[in-house]
Amino acid sequence: MDIEVKENFEIKNLTTFKIGGKVKRVFFPKSEDEFVYLLNETENPLILGSCSDILFSSEGYDGDVILTSKMRGLTFDGKRFYAECGVKGSELSVLALKNSVSGFEFMSCFPGSIGGNVYMNAGAHGQAISDTIISAHVFDLKNKNVKTLTKEELELSYRKSILQNGDYILISAEFEGVKSTQEEISKRIEENKASRSATQPSLKYPNAGSVFKNPENNSAGKLLEEIGAKSFKVNDAEVWQNHANFIVNKGNATSEDVLELMYKMYSCVKEKQGIKLKPEVKFFGKRSDREEEICRILY
C-alpha cells in the first residue's frame, strides 16, 4: 500500500503540549484498509490521534508510531453518525448542529479526536461519549481481526473504557443523539465555550488538558488550589494561573520538567489532603532515569 511514512519525525510539532523528541518512524494511514494493514504488519506500534492529552518524551521514541489524524471519514444517515478515529470531536459537534441533533455540544471545544475521546470516555458540561455512542468498530490485537463492540461491551465509566486494557484499537464509532433545535444546540455550545475559556487555557498556551482525574466526589482542581499549586513551576513548565489542574508550556519545557511538576502537585496533595491523584495526561516515549522514577509513582 502507498501509505505515507516519515522517519526521524519531530513529534512535538503535532502535540498540543509542543513537547517531544524525534520518532523513528511515523505512519499516516488515510483509510481503514491502510490502518488495519499497519496494525497487522508493524510490531508493537504506538497508536496516537490528535496528540492532545499526552506528554511525549523529549528524548523521543525509538519505534513505530501510527498517527490516525488523516482518517477523517464522517457521515450522517439521518439517524446515526459514523466517525473514523481521526475525526475531531469538534467536527462531529458541527455536523450534529447542522442536522439539529443534540448530545455532542460538549465536543465543540475539544481538540481531541474520536479515537481518544472514546478511549477515555471523554465528557464535559454534563455530557459524555457514553451518552451517544452505539457501537465501536475495533481491531482485535490478539486475534488480528476487525470486530464490532456494543456500547455495553465497551465498559464505559468515568474516563474509562475497555480500550484502555490494550486488547482493542478503535477504527471508527457509531453515535446517535436526540433531536433538538439549532437554537437550543447553539446556545449550549456558546455556554460551553464561555465556560471553557474562563476555566481552561487556550492552545495559545501549549497544554495537554486536565493533568489529573477528579477523585470520586471531589475535584482535582479544587484540591490543587487548596495546596497553592498555582504558584508551582519547574523551568518553563508552569501551573496555569486560572486553574490549578492545568500545566502550560511557557516556551521550552521538557517532558522531565512537566513530570517533575506533576510529581510536586501529586506529592503536596497526598501529603496535605491524604489523596493520591491519578494522571489524566498519558506519557509516551523514552524515559530518563528521573522520568522512570517519577512514572513509577504517578502511573
Summary of the structure (lengths in Angstrom):
residues: 299
radius of gyration: 19.1
end to end distance: 37.4
largest distance: 55.8
contacts: 1009
relative contact order: 0.14
helix: 34%
strand: 27%
